[in-house]
Amino acid sequence: MPGTEVAASTFPFLYSHSGLDALKHLRGLGYDKFEMMIFPPHCWPREMDAAERRSYRDWLEGEGCSLTSFCYPLLDNNPNGVDKLMREYTLDRYREAIDLAAEWKCPYLVAIPGPVNSLINPPTKWMVDWFIEGMKKLVDHASGTGVNLLLENVPFTFLPTAKDMKETAEMIDPSVGINFDICNSVFIKEDPVAAIHMLGDMLKNVHISDSGAEEFKHERLGTGIVDPGPTFKALQDIGYQGVTVMEIITDALDENADPDADIRASHAILASHGWNPLG
């Protein structure tokens, strides 16, 4: 059934594995579709030579696997920072990610507005203008590559809602879609079902995980405030054709953590609500 496929994110292995080793590990769990985190030292295009880039592509092709999306989490960069040099630096890293996505036949690059400081921020109009200007440059760079930009709703940015993402994407370019993060939406007390219906055919990729109501997390499903059932129905209502990515952020370097168990448990919950089961 369209819209029921599940992919696994390499996020839990950001510091424990290279990107390729994370893919191989997730393949061992039974996955053949993946979202690749773009972040050093995990997978950072500017540090990869041609042979390393080719090794990823050859492995994916050899295994019959595919990348659903690239996710650049902006943990230390900012496309709407007040320093023009930071904005330009961040856009250059995005351009490198677009080129790599094209090489690896990955259709989407997820982009988010930069983080903001809760004490004092630049005027919102400045940040919006900087962000839109930068994303338009990236759309131009991606033209003809087969890679499209997706904007994601993230609580710690200055544009946290699904409505923000829809309106901003419409100001950038018709090719820009939405990566809707269900957990992020629920955490800010947005109605994710209404958000999905509002986004409609602009919705191209979905993230899901769980969080408590007070502390922002991306944990295994069934531990917090996210109910996958209504969102699955909403996705079916709009005729969603894309993949749902389990973005479970359990640090594999934490000796008390078990990301494999969290991924399996989360997938079982998704399957109970209508998504495809593992295997």
C-alpha positions, 0 to 999 in steps of 0.5 A: 500500500502506498505511504506505508513504507518505513525507513531507518535513520542513521541518527543513533550512530552519528558518533559511533559509526561512519555513515556506511557502517551505519547503513550496514548495521541497519541492513543487518536489522532488516532495513533496505531504506535509509535516511542518512545524517549529514554531519561530521564525522559520520558522513560529511561530503567535504571530507570524502574522497571519490573512492569513499563516495563510490563505496557508498554507492556501490554498496547501496546498488549491490544490496538493492538498497536506497536512501530516502533522504539526507538530513542536515541537522544544523547542530553547529551551522546556521542558514539565517545567522547574523554573520553573512560568512556563517550563512555562506558557509552553511549554504556551501555545505548544503551544496555539497550535500546536494551534489552527494545526494545526486551521486547516490540517487537520494531524492530529498535533502531536508533543510531547517531554519537555523536555531535561535537564542531564547534571550534576544533574536534578530528581527524575524523578518531578517531571519526569514529573508536570509533563510528564503534567500539562501534556500532559493540559491540552493534550489538553483544549485539543485536544478537538474540534479534530481534532488529536491529540498524539503523544509522541516518543522523543528521546535528550536527554530524561529519557524517551528510549525507546519504552517510556517513551513508551508508558507515559507516553502511557497515563498521559495519555489514550487519545487520545495516540499515538506518533511513533516516531523510528527514528534516535533509537531506534537511537542509544540502542542500542534495537531499533527492530523490537522497539519497533515491535512493542511500540507496535503501534496506538499508532504514528501517525507515524514519523521516519527519518534516519541517525546515526553511533554516537558523535555524534547526528545526523539525516543522509541515510540510508546514512551511518550506523547506521540500516538501514531494511529491518527497520523497514519489515517491522516496520511492515508486520507491525503494519499501520501506516497512517501516513506515514514522515517523512524528518527529514533535518537538513541546514542549508540555510544551510551553504554546504557542505551540500546538503539537496535531494541528501540528501533525494533520496538518502534517499528512494531508499533508502527506496524500495529497501526498500518505501516509495513512490518519489518522484513 
